[in-house]
Amino acid sequence: MKLFVLKEPKWEHRVSVTPDAAKFLSKFGSILVEKSAGERAGFSDDDYKSVGCVIVKQRDIGDADVVFGIGPIRCLDSVNGWTIIICLQEPYENRENLRLAKEKNLAMFSLELIPRSTRAQYMDVLSSQSSLAGYKAAIESAHFLRKGLPLMMTTAGTVPAAKVLVIGAGVAGLQAIATAKRLGAIVSAFDVRTSAKEQVESIGAKFVEVESVESEDGIYATEMTASYQTAQEAKLRSVIPAQDIIITTAQIPGKKAPIIIKKDMVATMKRGSVLIDLASKTGGNCELTKHGETVSEHGVLIISFDNILNLIAYDASRLFAKNVSAFFELLSKEMEKTKNLSQIEEEIIKSTLLTFDGEIVNEKFKGVCL
């Protein structure tokens, strides 16, 4: 079996398989690595060679059995039929790759569809990457804020602790909260899921609670009713003016990110305050967010990154590669039972398989228009 590791486009610094992961995966076959694939993440070609990988100068993946990548692969035309593709496919937005995979009889796995379960946590790339994104968002917000974060008593006077509000207490939000707390800030957090309150308070932050008869529980946030949104907005309007930093992380799978902070709400924020929007790729949680840009409005910096994980590409790649290795190990065990991947009933494999044998086999996407 030939396993191929792609070099990502210039806007992606991570690599899907690190040298350590390649050493683990070598038990399943030979590992071919595109030249300089790991360079931007801090892994040299020599690092890969030292664990037995073969470095290839050109993207020749025509005879590969398995292709690993970070984001949607943009060279599917050169892949032979029946090849297994494993990466983040962005299936809700990237319908063209679904069409190509169907036409070319590819077995396409979408890593963002891995269930959020205890058993799947070792393969959960969304959680590992979101955790690092939340951490880095807190670090970057401290960098851009023109104040200190912790309370400091000096002979020249007292520096008060900065106030940080995190909107969305999922994996990224919780890590942002924990990091801001470690840096000494006074942290509060908001989430539509009432179940998040205990998690927020357990790491020392205050939970901003909306008084409403509605509640939302579960792993992912969903769209709330108009009455709840009105109550939510009123609550946040009362909290936002006191904050020095706001980090937003609220997203709904397969949909545009909800607008939580409107233009006029930004006008009430402190001059010199910082807002980092981690939901910018799907539209952003702030009405003034521009993906990949820094906007200055009313003295407030509204920051979004093309890819914040590029700022921590080494560790992001390490965690991604471990997730991918665990996933492929499970897939390999299932393939020993049957080569017909669409017949595999194992929950993790079944949930992530998008296309096989010229058909869209995933129930979530069978009815999409191509």
Order of alpha helices (4+ residues) and beta strands (2+ residues): beta-alpha-beta-alpha-beta-beta-beta-alpha-beta-alpha-beta-beta-beta-alpha-beta-alpha-beta-alpha-beta-alpha-beta-beta-beta-alpha-alpha-beta-beta
